[in-house]
Amino acid sequence: MSKSNNSGCKQAEVVQVIKTRTIVGTGTENDPVREVVQYWDLDGKLIAEK
């Protein structure tokens, strides 16, 4: 099975990170309750948040 890679990705690798999941928000229309997922490097630096 062959797949075409049209994304232009030059390299991909598996790396070790810390993933945290937190519930935030007050439950109001302006601040609904939601889950925040964050990815941190092993030195404690925030890499990404979803």
mmCIF file of the N, C-alpha and C atoms, coordinates in Angstrom:
data_MODEL
# 
_entry.id   MODEL 
# 
loop_
_atom_site.group_PDB 
_atom_site.id 
_atom_site.type_symbol 
_atom_site.label_atom_id 
_atom_site.label_alt_id 
_atom_site.label_comp_id 
_atom_site.label_asym_id 
_atom_site.label_entity_id 
_atom_site.label_seq_id 
_atom_site.pdbx_PDB_ins_code 
_atom_site.Cartn_x 
_atom_site.Cartn_y 
_atom_site.Cartn_z 
_atom_site.occupancy 
_atom_site.B_iso_or_equiv 
_atom_site.pdbx_formal_charge 
_atom_site.auth_seq_id 
_atom_site.auth_comp_id 
_atom_site.auth_asym_id 
_atom_site.auth_atom_id 
_atom_site.pdbx_PDB_model_num 
ATOM 1   N N  . MET A 1 1  ? 0.841   -1.177 0.000  1.00 0.00 ? 1  MET A N  1 
ATOM 2   C CA . MET A 1 1  ? 0.000   0.000  0.000  1.00 0.00 ? 1  MET A CA 1 
ATOM 3   C C  . MET A 1 1  ? 0.881   1.233  0.000  1.00 0.00 ? 1  MET A C  1 
ATOM 4   N N  . SER A 1 2  ? 0.674   2.114  -0.921 1.00 0.00 ? 2  SER A N  1 
ATOM 5   C CA . SER A 1 2  ? 1.478   3.318  -1.053 1.00 0.00 ? 2  SER A CA 1 
ATOM 6   C C  . SER A 1 2  ? 0.610   4.542  -0.823 1.00 0.00 ? 2  SER A C  1 
ATOM 7   N N  . LYS A 1 3  ? 1.126   5.480  -0.040 1.00 0.00 ? 3  LYS A N  1 
ATOM 8   C CA . LYS A 1 3  ? 0.399   6.725  0.210  1.00 0.00 ? 3  LYS A CA 1 
ATOM 9   C C  . LYS A 1 3  ? 1.224   7.888  -0.299 1.00 0.00 ? 3  LYS A C  1 
ATOM 10  N N  . SER A 1 4  ? 0.565   8.846  -0.911 1.00 0.00 ? 4  SER A N  1 
ATOM 11  C CA . SER A 1 4  ? 1.225   10.054 -1.375 1.00 0.00 ? 4  SER A CA 1 
ATOM 12  C C  . SER A 1 4  ? 1.267   11.068 -0.245 1.00 0.00 ? 4  SER A C  1 
ATOM 13  N N  . ASN A 1 5  ? 2.387   11.713 -0.041 1.00 0.00 ? 5  ASN A N  1 
ATOM 14  C CA . ASN A 1 5  ? 2.529   12.738 0.977  1.00 0.00 ? 5  ASN A CA 1 
ATOM 15  C C  . ASN A 1 5  ? 2.585   14.096 0.292  1.00 0.00 ? 5  ASN A C  1 
ATOM 16  N N  . ASN A 1 6  ? 1.445   14.754 0.216  1.00 0.00 ? 6  ASN A N  1 
ATOM 17  C CA . ASN A 1 6  ? 1.374   16.058 -0.441 1.00 0.00 ? 6  ASN A CA 1 
ATOM 18  C C  . ASN A 1 6  ? 1.492   17.213 0.539  1.00 0.00 ? 6  ASN A C  1 
ATOM 19  N N  . SER A 1 7  ? 1.741   16.925 1.799  1.00 0.00 ? 7  SER A N  1 
ATOM 20  C CA . SER A 1 7  ? 1.778   17.986 2.805  1.00 0.00 ? 7  SER A CA 1 
ATOM 21  C C  . SER A 1 7  ? 3.094   18.756 2.799  1.00 0.00 ? 7  SER A C  1 
ATOM 22  N N  . GLY A 1 8  ? 4.104   18.251 2.148  1.00 0.00 ? 8  GLY A N  1 
ATOM 23  C CA . GLY A 1 8  ? 5.392   18.925 2.154  1.00 0.00 ? 8  GLY A CA 1 
ATOM 24  C C  . GLY A 1 8  ? 6.195   18.647 3.405  1.00 0.00 ? 8  GLY A C  1 
ATOM 25  N N  . CYS A 1 9  ? 5.762   17.713 4.220  1.00 0.00 ? 9  CYS A N  1 
ATOM 26  C CA . CYS A 1 9  ? 6.482   17.371 5.442  1.00 0.00 ? 9  CYS A CA 1 
ATOM 27  C C  . CYS A 1 9  ? 7.845   16.803 5.081  1.00 0.00 ? 9  CYS A C  1 
ATOM 28  N N  . LYS A 1 10 ? 8.876   17.416 5.615  1.00 0.00 ? 10 LYS A N  1 
ATOM 29  C CA . LYS A 1 10 ? 10.233  16.973 5.318  1.00 0.00 ? 10 LYS A CA 1 
ATOM 30  C C  . LYS A 1 10 ? 10.702  15.878 6.275  1.00 0.00 ? 10 LYS A C  1 
ATOM 31  N N  . GLN A 1 11 ? 10.222  15.926 7.525  1.00 0.00 ? 11 GLN A N  1 
ATOM 32  C CA . GLN A 1 11 ? 10.683  14.954 8.515  1.00 0.00 ? 11 GLN A CA 1 
ATOM 33  C C  . GLN A 1 11 ? 9.645   14.806 9.607  1.00 0.00 ? 11 GLN A C  1 
ATOM 34  N N  . ALA A 1 12 ? 9.536   13.626 10.156 1.00 0.00 ? 12 ALA A N  1 
ATOM 35  C CA . ALA A 1 12 ? 8.682   13.362 11.314 1.00 0.00 ? 12 ALA A CA 1 
ATOM 36  C C  . ALA A 1 12 ? 9.430   12.420 12.240 1.00 0.00 ? 12 ALA A C  1 
ATOM 37  N N  . GLU A 1 13 ? 9.229   12.611 13.535 1.00 0.00 ? 13 GLU A N  1 
ATOM 38  C CA . GLU A 1 13 ? 9.861   11.726 14.494 1.00 0.00 ? 13 GLU A CA 1 
ATOM 39  C C  . GLU A 1 13 ? 9.007   11.642 15.752 1.00 0.00 ? 13 GLU A C  1 
ATOM 40  N N  . VAL A 1 14 ? 9.147   10.585 16.485 1.00 0.00 ? 14 VAL A N  1 
ATOM 41  C CA . VAL A 1 14 ? 8.452   10.406 17.753 1.00 0.00 ? 14 VAL A CA 1 
ATOM 42  C C  . VAL A 1 14 ? 9.345   10.983 18.839 1.00 0.00 ? 14 VAL A C  1 
ATOM 43  N N  . VAL A 1 15 ? 8.760   11.869 19.672 1.00 0.00 ? 15 VAL A N  1 
ATOM 44  C CA . VAL A 1 15 ? 9.520   12.489 20.755 1.00 0.00 ? 15 VAL A CA 1 
ATOM 45  C C  . VAL A 1 15 ? 8.740   12.348 22.060 1.00 0.00 ? 15 VAL A C  1 
ATOM 46  N N  . GLN A 1 16 ? 9.450   12.414 23.150 1.00 0.00 ? 16 GLN A N  1 
ATOM 47  C CA . GLN A 1 16 ? 8.827   12.284 24.454 1.00 0.00 ? 16 GLN A CA 1 
ATOM 48  C C  . GLN A 1 16 ? 8.378   13.655 24.955 1.00 0.00 ? 16 GLN A C  1 
ATOM 49  N N  . VAL A 1 17 ? 7.091   13.782 25.342 1.00 0.00 ? 17 VAL A N  1 
ATOM 50  C CA . VAL A 1 17 ? 6.547   15.017 25.894 1.00 0.00 ? 17 VAL A CA 1 
ATOM 51  C C  . VAL A 1 17 ? 5.659   14.671 27.086 1.00 0.00 ? 17 VAL A C  1 
ATOM 52  N N  . ILE A 1 18 ? 5.285   15.697 27.831 1.00 0.00 ? 18 ILE A N  1 
ATOM 53  C CA . ILE A 1 18 ? 4.333   15.556 28.927 1.00 0.00 ? 18 ILE A CA 1 
ATOM 54  C C  . ILE A 1 18 ? 3.005   16.125 28.445 1.00 0.00 ? 18 ILE A C  1 
ATOM 55  N N  . LYS A 1 19 ? 1.928   15.342 28.559 1.00 0.00 ? 19 LYS A N  1 
ATOM 56  C CA . LYS A 1 19 ? 0.590   15.781 28.153 1.00 0.00 ? 19 LYS A CA 1 
ATOM 57  C C  . LYS A 1 19 ? -0.254  15.944 29.402 1.00 0.00 ? 19 LYS A C  1 
ATOM 58  N N  . THR A 1 20 ? -0.859  17.148 29.579 1.00 0.00 ? 20 THR A N  1 
ATOM 59  C CA . THR A 1 20 ? -1.755  17.387 30.704 1.00 0.00 ? 20 THR A CA 1 
ATOM 60  C C  . THR A 1 20 ? -3.151  17.693 30.177 1.00 0.00 ? 20 THR A C  1 
ATOM 61  N N  . ARG A 1 21 ? -4.152  17.279 30.924 1.00 0.00 ? 21 ARG A N  1 
ATOM 62  C CA . ARG A 1 21 ? -5.552  17.557 30.586 1.00 0.00 ? 21 ARG A CA 1 
ATOM 63  C C  . ARG A 1 21 ? -6.187  18.217 31.801 1.00 0.00 ? 21 ARG A C  1 
ATOM 64  N N  . THR A 1 22 ? -6.773  19.407 31.607 1.00 0.00 ? 22 THR A N  1 
ATOM 65  C CA . THR A 1 22 ? -7.341  20.182 32.700 1.00 0.00 ? 22 THR A CA 1 
ATOM 66  C C  . THR A 1 22 ? -8.736  20.658 32.316 1.00 0.00 ? 22 THR A C  1 
ATOM 67  N N  . ILE A 1 23 ? -9.665  20.641 33.253 1.00 0.00 ? 23 ILE A N  1 
ATOM 68  C CA . ILE A 1 23 ? -10.994 21.194 33.044 1.00 0.00 ? 23 ILE A CA 1 
ATOM 69  C C  . ILE A 1 23 ? -10.972 22.641 33.533 1.00 0.00 ? 23 ILE A C  1 
ATOM 70  N N  . VAL A 1 24 ? -11.392 23.577 32.667 1.00 0.00 ? 24 VAL A N  1 
ATOM 71  C CA . VAL A 1 24 ? -11.417 24.996 33.016 1.00 0.00 ? 24 VAL A CA 1 
ATOM 72  C C  . VAL A 1 24 ? -12.785 25.574 32.680 1.00 0.00 ? 24 VAL A C  1 
ATOM 73  N N  . GLY A 1 25 ? -13.057 26.758 33.172 1.00 0.00 ? 25 GLY A N  1 
ATOM 74  C CA . GLY A 1 25 ? -14.295 27.466 32.874 1.00 0.00 ? 25 GLY A CA 1 
ATOM 75  C C  . GLY A 1 25 ? -15.257 27.461 34.046 1.00 0.00 ? 25 GLY A C  1 
ATOM 76  N N  . THR A 1 26 ? -16.115 28.482 34.075 1.00 0.00 ? 26 THR A N  1 
ATOM 77  C CA . THR A 1 26 ? -17.076 28.638 35.166 1.00 0.00 ? 26 THR A CA 1 
ATOM 78  C C  . THR A 1 26 ? -18.456 28.088 34.823 1.00 0.00 ? 26 THR A C  1 
ATOM 79  N N  . GLY A 1 27 ? -18.660 27.717 33.572 1.00 0.00 ? 27 GLY A N  1 
ATOM 80  C CA . GLY A 1 27 ? -19.945 27.169 33.162 1.00 0.00 ? 27 GLY A CA 1 
ATOM 81  C C  . GLY A 1 27 ? -20.930 28.207 32.667 1.00 0.00 ? 27 GLY A C  1 
ATOM 82  N N  . THR A 1 28 ? -20.480 29.437 32.492 1.00 0.00 ? 28 THR A N  1 
ATOM 83  C CA . THR A 1 28 ? -21.354 30.482 31.967 1.00 0.00 ? 28 THR A CA 1 
ATOM 84  C C  . THR A 1 28 ? -21.249 30.521 30.445 1.00 0.00 ? 28 THR A C  1 
ATOM 85  N N  . GLU A 1 29 ? -22.143 31.290 29.815 1.00 0.00 ? 29 GLU A N  1 
ATOM 86  C CA . GLU A 1 29 ? -22.114 31.422 28.356 1.00 0.00 ? 29 GLU A CA 1 
ATOM 87  C C  . GLU A 1 29 ? -20.792 32.022 27.873 1.00 0.00 ? 29 GLU A C  1 
ATOM 88  N N  . ASN A 1 30 ? -20.257 32.970 28.637 1.00 0.00 ? 30 ASN A N  1 
ATOM 89  C CA . ASN A 1 30 ? -18.992 33.616 28.255 1.00 0.00 ? 30 ASN A CA 1 
ATOM 90  C C  . ASN A 1 30 ? -17.763 32.805 28.637 1.00 0.00 ? 30 ASN A C  1 
ATOM 91  N N  . ASP A 1 31 ? -17.927 31.827 29.516 1.00 0.00 ? 31 ASP A N  1 
ATOM 92  C CA . ASP A 1 31 ? -16.796 31.012 29.984 1.00 0.00 ? 31 ASP A CA 1 
ATOM 93  C C  . ASP A 1 31 ? -17.262 29.569 30.195 1.00 0.00 ? 31 ASP A C  1 
ATOM 94  N N  . PRO A 1 32 ? -17.563 28.859 29.090 1.00 0.00 ? 32 PRO A N  1 
ATOM 95  C CA . PRO A 1 32 ? -18.069 27.490 29.234 1.00 0.00 ? 32 PRO A CA 1 
ATOM 96  C C  . PRO A 1 32 ? -17.017 26.546 29.825 1.00 0.00 ? 32 PRO A C  1 
ATOM 97  N N  . VAL A 1 33 ? -17.492 25.494 30.472 1.00 0.00 ? 33 VAL A N  1 
ATOM 98  C CA . VAL A 1 33 ? -16.597 24.457 30.978 1.00 0.00 ? 33 VAL A CA 1 
ATOM 99  C C  . VAL A 1 33 ? -16.039 23.704 29.776 1.00 0.00 ? 33 VAL A C  1 
ATOM 100 N N  . ARG A 1 34 ? -14.731 23.488 29.760 1.00 0.00 ? 34 ARG A N  1 
ATOM 101 C CA . ARG A 1 34 ? -14.084 22.815 28.640 1.00 0.00 ? 34 ARG A CA 1 
ATOM 102 C C  . ARG A 1 34 ? -12.796 22.160 29.114 1.00 0.00 ? 34 ARG A C  1 
ATOM 103 N N  . GLU A 1 35 ? -12.322 21.242 28.303 1.00 0.00 ? 35 GLU A N  1 
ATOM 104 C CA . GLU A 1 35 ? -11.062 20.575 28.604 1.00 0.00 ? 35 GLU A CA 1 
ATOM 105 C C  . GLU A 1 35 ? -9.940  21.248 27.823 1.00 0.00 ? 35 GLU A C  1 
ATOM 106 N N  . VAL A 1 36 ? -8.847  21.520 28.509 1.00 0.00 ? 36 VAL A N  1 
ATOM 107 C CA . VAL A 1 36 ? -7.657  22.076 27.876 1.00 0.00 ? 36 VAL A CA 1 
ATOM 108 C C  . VAL A 1 36 ? -6.573  21.006 27.908 1.00 0.00 ? 36 VAL A C  1 
ATOM 109 N N  . VAL A 1 37 ? -6.010  20.713 26.749 1.00 0.00 ? 37 VAL A N  1 
ATOM 110 C CA . VAL A 1 37 ? -4.907  19.757 26.644 1.00 0.00 ? 37 VAL A CA 1 
ATOM 111 C C  . VAL A 1 37 ? -3.645  20.552 26.362 1.00 0.00 ? 37 VAL A C  1 
ATOM 112 N N  . GLN A 1 38 ? -2.622  20.323 27.161 1.00 0.00 ? 38 GLN A N  1 
ATOM 113 C CA . GLN A 1 38 ? -1.348  21.018 26.978 1.00 0.00 ? 38 GLN A CA 1 
ATOM 114 C C  . GLN A 1 38 ? -0.232  20.000 26.804 1.00 0.00 ? 38 GLN A C  1 
ATOM 115 N N  . TYR A 1 39 ? 0.743   20.366 25.998 1.00 0.00 ? 39 TYR A N  1 
ATOM 116 C CA . TYR A 1 39 ? 1.926   19.542 25.770 1.00 0.00 ? 39 TYR A CA 1 
ATOM 117 C C  . TYR A 1 39 ? 3.144   20.325 26.235 1.00 0.00 ? 39 TYR A C  1 
ATOM 118 N N  . TRP A 1 40 ? 3.967   19.700 27.057 1.00 0.00 ? 40 TRP A N  1 
ATOM 119 C CA . TRP A 1 40 ? 5.141   20.315 27.675 1.00 0.00 ? 40 TRP A CA 1 
ATOM 120 C C  . TRP A 1 40 ? 6.381   19.506 27.319 1.00 0.00 ? 40 TRP A C  1 
ATOM 121 N N  . ASP A 1 41 ? 7.513   20.194 27.173 1.00 0.00 ? 41 ASP A N  1 
ATOM 122 C CA . ASP A 1 41 ? 8.753   19.433 27.006 1.00 0.00 ? 41 ASP A CA 1 
ATOM 123 C C  . ASP A 1 41 ? 9.232   18.983 28.376 1.00 0.00 ? 41 ASP A C  1 
ATOM 124 N N  . LEU A 1 42 ? 10.259  18.180 28.415 1.00 0.00 ? 42 LEU A N  1 
ATOM 125 C CA . LEU A 1 42 ? 10.730  17.602 29.674 1.00 0.00 ? 42 LEU A CA 1 
ATOM 126 C C  . LEU A 1 42 ? 11.411  18.619 30.582 1.00 0.00 ? 42 LEU A C  1 
ATOM 127 N N  . ASP A 1 43 ? 11.664  19.836 30.070 1.00 0.00 ? 43 ASP A N  1 
ATOM 128 C CA . ASP A 1 43 ? 12.224  20.919 30.899 1.00 0.00 ? 43 ASP A CA 1 
ATOM 129 C C  . ASP A 1 43 ? 11.123  21.816 31.473 1.00 0.00 ? 43 ASP A C  1 
ATOM 130 N N  . GLY A 1 44 ? 9.837   21.487 31.206 1.00 0.00 ? 44 GLY A N  1 
ATOM 131 C CA . GLY A 1 44 ? 8.742   22.259 31.752 1.00 0.00 ? 44 GLY A CA 1 
ATOM 132 C C  . GLY A 1 44 ? 8.292   23.421 30.895 1.00 0.00 ? 44 GLY A C  1 
ATOM 133 N N  . LYS A 1 45 ? 8.721   23.484 29.644 1.00 0.00 ? 45 LYS A N  1 
ATOM 134 C CA . LYS A 1 45 ? 8.329   24.560 28.733 1.00 0.00 ? 45 LYS A CA 1 
ATOM 135 C C  . LYS A 1 45 ? 7.075   24.137 27.969 1.00 0.00 ? 45 LYS A C  1 
ATOM 136 N N  . LEU A 1 46 ? 6.049   25.019 27.978 1.00 0.00 ? 46 LEU A N  1 
ATOM 137 C CA . LEU A 1 46 ? 4.814   24.735 27.255 1.00 0.00 ? 46 LEU A CA 1 
ATOM 138 C C  . LEU A 1 46 ? 5.092   24.758 25.758 1.00 0.00 ? 46 LEU A C  1 
ATOM 139 N N  . ILE A 1 47 ? 4.710   23.687 25.065 1.00 0.00 ? 47 ILE A N  1 
ATOM 140 C CA . ILE A 1 47 ? 4.940   23.560 23.632 1.00 0.00 ? 47 ILE A CA 1 
ATOM 141 C C  . ILE A 1 47 ? 3.671   23.925 22.850 1.00 0.00 ? 47 ILE A C  1 
ATOM 142 N N  . ALA A 1 48 ? 2.520   23.385 23.297 1.00 0.00 ? 48 ALA A N  1 
ATOM 143 C CA . ALA A 1 48 ? 1.266   23.607 22.561 1.00 0.00 ? 48 ALA A CA 1 
ATOM 144 C C  . ALA A 1 48 ? 0.087   23.447 23.501 1.00 0.00 ? 48 ALA A C  1 
ATOM 145 N N  . GLU A 1 49 ? -1.029  24.086 23.129 1.00 0.00 ? 49 GLU A N  1 
ATOM 146 C CA . GLU A 1 49 ? -2.259  23.996 23.897 1.00 0.00 ? 49 GLU A CA 1 
ATOM 147 C C  . GLU A 1 49 ? -3.419  23.865 22.950 1.00 0.00 ? 49 GLU A C  1 
ATOM 148 N N  . LYS A 1 50 ? -4.330  22.964 23.284 1.00 0.00 ? 50 LYS A N  1 
ATOM 149 C CA . LYS A 1 50 ? -5.511  22.745 22.458 1.00 0.00 ? 50 LYS A CA 1 
ATOM 150 C C  . LYS A 1 50 ? -6.742  22.916 23.300 1.00 0.00 ? 50 LYS A C  1 
# 
